[in-house]
Amino acid sequence: MRPDILNPLFAEVTALKGIGPGLAKPLERLGLERVVDVAFHLPTGWIDRVPRLSLDMADAGRTIAITLTAQSYRSGNGRGPTRVQATDAAGNYVSLIYFGGHPGWAKKLAPLGEARRVSGRLEQYGQELQIVHPDYCLPLEEAPDAGEREAIYPLSEGITSRRMGQLTEQAIERAPDLAEWIEPGLLAKREWPAWREALTRIHADPSDAKAKERLAYDEIFANQLALSLVRQSSRARRGRALQGDGRLRDKLNLPYTPTGAQARTVSEIAGDLAQQQPMLRLLQGDVGSGKTLVAAMALLIAVEAGAQGALLAPTEILARQHYETLRRQLTGLGVEVAILTGRDKGKVREATLMGLAAGTIDILIGTHAIFQEAVTYKDLGLVVVDEQHRFGVAQRMMLQAKAKSAPHLLAMTATPIPRTLTLAHYGEMDVSQLDEMPPGRQPIETRVISEDRLADVVDALARHLSDGGQAYWVCPLVEESAKSDLAAAEARAETLRARFGDRVGLVHGRMKGLEKDAVMADFSAAKTGVLVATTVIEVGVDVPNATLIVIEAADRFGLAQLHQLRGRVGRGTGKSNCLLVRGNGLSETSRARLALMRETNDGFRIAEEDLRLRGSGELLGTKQSGEAAFRIATPEMLSDLLPVATDDARLLIDRDGGLSGPRGQAARTALYLFERDAGVALLRSG
């Protein structure tokens, strides 16, 4: 239950004065739906307004604040700008220039003969001075104090930085003084202000490094404390030891000998499963490193020990891919594998639910549907979560709550995670890493091609198809809209069909499950040669004969997402190629991304560079649905403060009485303030 002292901050944003429907929309676009969101919407820079009594050519290029009086107007008859000729106290002239809008608007802002406080960038045009679109032109009694540093905020159409600053002032007024949760010695050593003071200071002066560092630390500390509590609570729960006898694993008919990394990881997992304390392990592996085989081995250990296993995947495509792979691998072993997704209805669903409850189904694979209330297991012993970064602590705990005793948990990700973020997002877990590739995996040759040569790319695709190959064509990430991405995919499929006819398939996230399955089946069976797709194929698609991937507008993707998409090829023994089609006018960041993709296939190196180039707001280019992103802490701050916050959180639990002591009570408030309480609360209720 959230402490009452925080309620004013967690009120809807409309509780702030002056926010009606018109202003609520741009705030919503910025993700600012509650007062606390506005309070934590920190400025990204600032303007130093230089107060002046009179105009001076020497100030050209500076942002000044000065008192001016309008003397005359010149209008462009609706086509050009409106010019307000104004003078300072000494009679020096300056032109205030307003583009767009009705001329009467400028006249209302600066009535003739009335003094106004004006601020903006002073520019020299020939021998004249001008201010284009002043930041403000206000009556003297309404003008802000001259010479103060003004914060600049991330904005959306319909709201100005000055208005945002006024809203943050209101939000801070609603912020209470909170008891201190940082260890006193650390607080003194770092010379940090109190939490509320830090919030006030950073909005007043965005260059205040101590204030921002304090707020970033609070966020990181709350995160690390939550993970420590999750781990402590999980370890305290009694599970059951799953000691496999090897009878099923020994019968697996594998196409290759497991790599040393796979054998080592399976041994680590087997050791964890043999303990009564529930396993909490994260398995990291680059694209194609063989995580599915490790998962299969872990699930078989559970079945050998008489328990059931469940594998949770984020998308239906990936769930069905796992289902087909496991069913094929486990043929003849007498292991019953079933699948359950949101589209499974009627008798098929009922039969699956009955089999789970009766224990006749050994392994269940599916999407979020497998932890719905109606799904019960006879004896769930192991939960495997694939593409872990798409699920939060609370979500994976919901599945664990399905077991009579705490089940073991294996989380997997094909997105290599920098060490810093591994600690920040999975600090409660032990970590295994698959750092070898199975034999036969070919390195993928990557080339970057200008969009001006798109016709050459299509010709290369034609040659590839005539040689019996198959290819993916990934369409650009148009904007944050599935609708727009779909339109781009449909348009590209249409142009390719004009040349290749019905050899072109199309798959996207808005298709119904059966349609999607049919398209994927045709591509897997080589009935189609080209699969045009949105990023829905980022994970879980495995067609060894597809040895070419074209990624259109590659400069719009993050590094890790490009690496994931590239991993759709190189899955067989044939040579594979990736063509990154880039736009013109690349930024330096985009150039660096594409150069690195051309240079290396090492996902762990790419992940570290991705964090440096993109920051941690999105974990490696993939928006997270489950874990809250860091709103304040930058990658540099994470590197500096994460070890300190981890140690402080452990100190609180081990020495200071956890959440029950005086500092613990304050820290509990911090968990709610930074919204790191959901997983902890769920664990405690379990």
Buried (B, 14 or more C-beta within 10 A) or exposed (E): EBBEBBEBBBBEBBBBEEBEEEBBEBBEEBEBBBBBBBBBBBBEEBBEBBBBEEBBEEBBEBBBBBBBBBBEBEBEEEEEBBBBBBBBEEEBBBBBBBEEEEBEEBBEBBEEEEBBBBBBBBBEEEEEBBBBEBBBBBEEEEBBEBEBBBBBBBBBEEBEBBBBBBBBBBBBEBBBEBBBBBBEEBBEEBEBBBBBEBBBBBBBBBEBEBBBBBBBBBBBBBBBBBBBBBBBBBEEBEBBEBEBEEEBBEEBEEEEEBBEBBBBBBEBBBEBBBBEBBBBBBBBBBBBBBBBBBBBBBBBBBBBBBBBBBBBBBBBBBBBBBBBBBBEBBEEBEBBBBBBBEBBEEEEBEBBBEBBEEBEBBBBBBBBBBBEEEBEBBBBBBBBBBBBBBBBBBBBBBBBBBBEEBBBBBBBBBBBBBBBBBBBBBBBBBBBBBBBBBEEBBEBEBBBBEBEEBEEBBEBBEEBBEEEBBBBBBBBBBEEEBEBBBBBBBEBBEEBBEBBEEBBBBBBBEBEBEEBBBBBEBBBEBEBBBBBBBBBBBBBBBBBBBBBBBBBBBBBBBBBBBBBBBBBBBBBEBBBBBBBBBBEEBEEEBEBBBEBBEEBBBBBBBBBBBBBBBBBEBBBBBEBEBBBEBBBBBBEBBBBBBBBBBEBBBBBBEEBEBBEBEBBBBBBBBBBBBBBBBBBBBBEEB
